[in-house]
């Protein structure tokens, strides 16, 4: 069974992926804009890695999404 922290990371990652795909952006494009690899974006979106807050802030700005939208469904944990 997954712990709450892992579930939380996965929910945030799913939301990032949703907003990224909404604007037809590829993982490598987002990675270039925030200064990491597409593999790292994949790890964030699957919840494998925890996203540093400064990167989450950058992603929110790039995707033009209020940062709190990444936490949708997280209140149900």
Secondary structure, 3 states (H helix, E strand, C coil): CCCHHHHHHHHHHHHHHHHHHHCCCCHHHHHHHHCCCHHHHHHHHHCCCCCCHHHHHHHHHHHCCCHHHHHCCHHHC
